[in-house]
């Protein structure tokens, strides 16, 4: 069974689902040719997407790209015009009653009764589950999200980051297999972003959860996600593992040598534009050019202490969404 909690004080929806089955080892979600219209506006245009169990999956796109529309369809808040969705290798959107017990989510932002404590809000949410949510489970989730010691304070005194973490505690009450988080770092300060990132990483590493994060903050997806899809104007323009997508064509190279000034002269002579970044020189290059760079540095008797490369998600994202 699943429940929509309607907050009378804020007129907002929080969604809670109940139950837990054994998790699939491989594909946990498959989306095929998903379409959504709002009148004449074509919000999603034949989107395909696959998510494997046990990974953090980033759903990237500019504001208005269709990310929240996608998530709202996947939890049954709106219906697609056409397309197919398969959960856990066997269930369709027409079988949400079987699917939703294994899902937890925060769509847009979590809303609570501000004049009640975090603990009381979680206890109220727990009462809507047919299987009893124990006080021990609630306390465990409070500790998991780092709110121990503040759980009896009114939610109105919480920072935005604390409310986000309380929302994750609520989404985790039923021990779901699949968690949807819609723009979870919106409005957070740097400390709050770091704390939330660490919490999401724990959900995967310690609890084996599959987490789908929609975001337009590229650095966070690059830092956390195993795989990602980029949606632009309702179209999925790219999907795959983050490592593979960011390893093609132009890469960002970082090199540290025994004489950075001399190395900078060599790199400049090769038509690169190196910039100083702490102890390293950083520049853009084609992947195939790196061996030549190494050889030139060695020929100049430079000692190479470190050289690595990666493709910047920002560059890749802008390339795909520039049109």
N, C-alpha and C positions, 0 to 999 in steps of 0.2 A: 504494500500500500504506500501511498505518498500523500503528503499534506502540504498545503500552502497556508502559511501562518500570516494572517492579516493583522497588521499592527494598527490598532484603532487610533493611537496617538499620532501616528505619522502617515497613515494611509499608504503604507508601503508593504510590499510582499517579501517575505523570506521563505525560501523553499527548503523543505526537509523531507528526506526519504528514508525508508527503514529497511533493515535487513542486511544480510551479507552471505554470498555464496562463494565457493572457491573460485579464484581468479584464473582467467585464461592465461596460458603461458605466452601466447603470441598476440594476435590482433584483438584489440578490445573494442575498437570502433572503426567502422567503414562507412563513408559517405559517398554516394554515387549520384551524380547529375542533379544535385539539389537546386531547386528553383524557388524563388519567392518574389511575388509582386505585391506592391502596395498601390492599388489603382494602376496607373500607367507607369509607375516607377519600378524598374527591374532591380530589386535589391540584391538578389543572388542569382548568378547566371551559370547554372550547370556545374556547381562546385563538387569536386571529388577530393576526398581526404581519407587518409588511413593513419590510425594511431595504434601503437603497440603497447601491450601491458607493461607496467613498471617503468615507464619513461615520463619525463617532463616534456610536454609538447607545447611549443609556442605558436599561437595563432596571431600573426602579425598583420598590420595594415594601418593605413592612415585613418583618421577619424572619419566615420561615415562609410567605411569600406564594406561593412556587412558583418563584422565580427560578432557584435552583440546579437544581431538578427540570427546568425548561425547558432549561437549558444541557446538563445531562447527557443528555437525550434527543437534543439536536441533534448531539452528538458520538458517539452510539451506545452510551453506557454503560448506559442503560436504554431500554426500548421504550414508546412510547405505547400506550394502549388503542385509540385511534382518532385520526383526523385526517390531515392531509396537510402535508408539508414539501417545498418546492422550493428547491434550491440553484442559484445561478448561472443561473437561468432555465430549467433543464432536468432536473436530477437530483433524485431523490426519496430518502427515507430508506432505501429498498430498494437504493439504488445508492451506499451510503456508501464502497465501495471506490474509486469515482471522485471522490467529494467530499472525503474526508479528506486526500488529498494536497495540498489547497489550504487547509487549516485548521491553525492553531496555537491552543493554548489553555492556560489555567491554570484548572482547576476546583478550587474551594475554595482551597487554598494550595499553592505549589510545595514539593516535598520533594526533598532531595538527600542524598548521603552526607556527613554532617557532618565526618568525619575526612579528607576529601579536599578539594583546592582547588576553587575555582570553575571554573578552567580544565579540570581533570581531569574534573569532573562533566560539563561540556559535551562533552568529547571522548568520554566514555562514551556519552552520549546520541547523539552524531553517528555512532557505530558501528552504530546500529540502523537507519540509513537506507540503502536499497539504492544510492542515488546518493551517492557519496562527499561528505562534508562536509569541505571543505578547512580546513587550519589558518588560512588567510587569512580564510575566512568566520567561523570561530570568533573570531578576534582582532577582526574588524570588529564583531561583535555585542557583544563585551566592551567595546569602545570606545563603541559606540552607547549602551549602558545605563550608561555612566559608571563602570565597574569597572576601568578600566585602572590598573595599579599595585597592585591588590588581588586580581588573578585567581589568583595563586599562593598566597594565604592560604587556610587551611582555612575551609570554609563555616561551621563552628561559631563562628568569630570575626566573622561577618557580622551586621549589624543586620537587623531585619525588613525594612526598606526595601531593603537590599542583596540580600536573598534574593528579594524580589519582582522586582527588576530582573534578577537572574540568571535567574529563571523566564521573564521576557519574552525574554531573550537565547536561552534554549532554545527557546521557542515560535517564535522568528524564524529558527532555523537553516535551515529548509527554504524560507525566503522565501514564506510563505503569503499568500494574498489576503485571508483572513478570519481575524480573531483574536478569541477569546472570553476575557474576563478576568472572573473571578468574585470580586466584592468585593475588588479589588486594593489598596485603601487601608486595609483592616482592620488595626488594630494599629500603624499608622504614626504617628510624631510629625509636627508641622506641617511640618518641613523635608522629611521623607520624602514627605509627601503632595504638596508642591510639586514635588519632583524627579520623582516618578512621573507627575504631571499633565503636566509638560513633556515627559517621554519619550513618553507616549501621544499628545500633540499632534504630536510629531515623526513618529510612525509614520504619521499621516494626511497631514501637510503635505509631508514630505520623501520618503516612500516610497509614498504612495498607498494605504495599507492601510485596510481597513474594520475598525473595532474595535467590538465589542459589549461593553459594560461592565454587569455587574449590580452594583447598589449600593443601600444604604439611606441613603447620605450625600448629601443633596439638594444641598448647595452644590457638590460636585464635579461632579455631572451638569450643574447649571446653568452651571458654568464651562466645561465641556469639550464637552458633547454638542451635535450638530446636531439630532438627533431623539431621541424617547424614547417608551417605553411604560410605563404604570404598571399593575402587577399587584397586586391585593388579593384575598386569600382564593381564589386560583386563577383569578380573572377579570381579563381585561385591561379596565380601566375607562377608559383614555384612551390615545391614540396620536397623534403628529403631530410637526411641527417644534417645537423648544423655543420659538423666537421666536413662533410662532403660538399655541401653547397658553398662553403667559404674557402674551399681549397683550389678553386679553378681560376684560370686566367691571372688577373692582377692580384698580387698579394702585398701585404705590409711586412717589410723585412726589418728586423731589429738586430743590430750587430754591436758587439763590444770588443774592443781590441786594446793592445797595450799602449797605443798612441792614437787617440781619437781625432786629433787635429790632422795627423797625416792620413788617417783613414778617410776623413771628410774630403780631403783634396783628391784622393783616388776615386771616391764615389762620384764626386762632382765631374771629374774628367771622363767618367763613363756616362755622363748625361743624366745622372740621378740627382735628386734634390733632397739630400739628407737633412734631417732636423734633429737637434739634440733633445733627448728625453732621458733625464737623469744621467745614468752612466752609459747610455746607448745612443747610437745613431739610428734613426728610423727613416725609411724611405719606401716608396712604392716601386714595384718591379714585376716583370713577368716571371712566372715560376721558373721558366727555362733559363733565365738570366743569372740565377743564383750561383751555379757552379763557376761561371766566369768571374763573378764578384769575388768568390773565395780564392780563385786562382790569382787574381790581380793583387789581392791583399797578401797572399803568401809570397808572390814574386817580389813584393816590396818589403819583405822581411817583417811583416806585421804578425804579431801573435793574436790569434782569434780566441778570445775567452768564451764568447757566446755568440751564436747566430741562430735565430729562429724566424719563422714567418707564419702569418695567418692572413686570412682574407677578412677585411672589416665588414661587419654586417651592415653598417651604415652605407658603405659604398654599394653593396649588393642590393640593398633595399631601395636606394634612390634610383639605381639603374632600372629596376623592375617597375617602379611606380612613377617614373618621370613622365610617362606619356599622358 
